[in-house]
Amino acid sequence: MPSYEDDLPRFEDFDTQVLGISVDSVHSHDAWAKSIGGISYPLCSDFYPHGEVSEKYGVLRKNPDEPAYGASERALFLIDKEGIVRYIDVHPLGEQPDNEELFDVLRKL
């Protein structure tokens, strides 16, 4: 997620709001952001009710036999101003697509 901070001016050029969401608590978000030197875009805590947002977007890990049970998948959603999901990328934990892929999609919207 630090790469989003690095590219924030480019996202802003596309009139795009970057928002991070995880099932971690607000305190955990604050500690994480501080540990990486801070971020300037909002973080949403999907902590209580646990995973409600992740569940609605279909990315809550509900299989207790999988790693990171109860967490959300690593996923990216591009949602237009009318609330329509225009792009979804669910990728393995620990991986993140190159931001250029997102900029390619944004150029087409």
Phi, psi and omega in degrees: 000339174299333180294332176292321176299315180299324183260011183307318177301324179291319176299319179297327176300331178266012181056045184246132175265120173275136180217128176261137179227133172211168181279003179286160180286165176301318180298321177295318177300314181299315180295318180296312181300317179297322182295336179256012178091008177094155174222156184252357177262158185288149172243133179254129177269116177264040189280318182215130352298136190308119173070019183300316179292314179302319178299315181296330179267004175074026184236016176279129179282106186254356181270113183295347179273353180266154174298150176063034176307133179089349176269175175263154173298161171278110187219150176238136176231133169252121184239128183281179185292344176269002179085012180270128177288120183256344183202137176227134173224116174251124186227163183300149176306138179087354179245154178212130178295157177296138180301336179300328176298318179294318179295325176298318178293315181300323178300329184275346182279000000 
